[in-house]
Amino acid sequence: MTVTLKDFYADWCGPCKTQDPILEEVEAEYPDVEFEKINVDEQQDVANEYQVRSLPTLIVENDDGVVERFVGVTQADDIESALADAGA
């Protein structure tokens, strides 16, 4: 099963900068998960498709669709729990 974490961010977003090191920590522990950074200013169509209204937004998906959505800075434990629920 493919598990993906989509990180919706913007360069001007302060909380997004806080989220980055947390995601880097999680990414190092989950080499089989695909991590995608989506700049909402450059990829508005993708942000609209996922109905992203606030930043940062993290979306965990697997082959069945969206498993979890986080809005705001999210701690590593919560992200790891969602990845486990998604089958990572």
C-alpha positions as semicolon CSV with decimal commas, in nm:
position;residue;x (nm);y (nm);z (nm)
1;M;0,000;0,000;0,000
2;T;0,128;0,344;-0,090
3;V;0,121;0,600;0,189
4;T;0,170;0,968;0,111
5;L;0,195;1,275;0,332
6;K;0,113;1,600;0,152
7;D;0,251;1,914;0,320
8;F;0,067;2,225;0,202
9;Y;0,273;2,534;0,282
10;A;0,376;2,881;0,165
11;D;0,713;3,052;0,188
12;W;0,561;3,345;0,381
13;C;0,392;3,118;0,640
14;G;0,560;3,135;0,983
15;P;0,391;2,823;1,127
16;C;0,498;2,633;0,813
17;K;0,860;2,707;0,904
18;T;0,792;2,562;1,250
19;Q;0,642;2,250;1,090
20;D;0,944;2,181;0,863
21;P;1,187;2,032;1,121
22;I;0,909;1,815;1,263
23;L;0,838;1,674;0,918
24;E;1,208;1,619;0,853
25;E;1,227;1,414;1,173
26;V;0,925;1,202;1,074
27;E;1,048;1,160;0,716
28;A;1,378;1,017;0,842
29;E;1,186;0,751;1,035
30;Y;0,951;0,655;0,750
31;P;1,156;0,594;0,435
32;D;0,869;0,406;0,267
33;V;0,629;0,701;0,293
34;E;0,619;0,950;0,008
35;F;0,646;1,306;0,139
36;E;0,522;1,581;-0,094
37;K;0,572;1,953;-0,031
38;I;0,305;2,156;-0,208
39;N;0,354;2,533;-0,227
40;V;0,000;2,670;-0,235
41;D;0,111;2,986;-0,413
42;E;0,254;2,781;-0,700
43;Q;0,004;2,493;-0,703
44;Q;-0,330;2,656;-0,627
45;D;-0,514;2,390;-0,827
46;V;-0,390;2,113;-0,597
47;A;-0,469;2,321;-0,287
48;N;-0,821;2,378;-0,419
49;E;-0,864;2,009;-0,499
50;Y;-0,786;1,924;-0,136
51;Q;-0,986;2,223;-0,005
52;V;-0,687;2,367;0,180
53;R;-0,794;2,690;0,353
54;S;-0,531;2,728;0,628
55;L;-0,158;2,666;0,653
56;P;0,013;2,449;0,727
57;T;-0,216;2,164;0,628
58;L;-0,094;1,805;0,629
59;I;-0,289;1,531;0,454
60;V;-0,209;1,163;0,499
61;E;-0,336;0,939;0,219
62;N;-0,318;0,577;0,122
63;D;-0,459;0,382;-0,173
64;D;-0,809;0,417;-0,024
65;G;-0,793;0,799;-0,002
66;V;-0,747;1,055;0,274
67;V;-0,683;0,897;0,614
68;E;-0,613;1,209;0,821
69;R;-0,600;1,586;0,782
70;F;-0,412;1,818;1,017
71;V;-0,444;2,198;1,015
72;G;-0,183;2,401;1,199
73;V;0,150;2,290;1,342
74;T;0,125;1,919;1,415
75;Q;0,356;1,726;1,646
76;A;0,552;1,420;1,534
77;D;0,355;1,175;1,752
78;D;0,026;1,273;1,586
79;I;0,175;1,248;1,238
80;E;0,331;0,909;1,314
81;S;-0,001;0,780;1,449
82;A;-0,178;0,886;1,129
83;L;0,093;0,722;0,916
84;A;0,047;0,399;1,111
85;D;-0,331;0,418;1,063
86;A;-0,269;0,462;0,690
87;G;-0,059;0,146;0,677
88;A;0,295;0,282;0,693
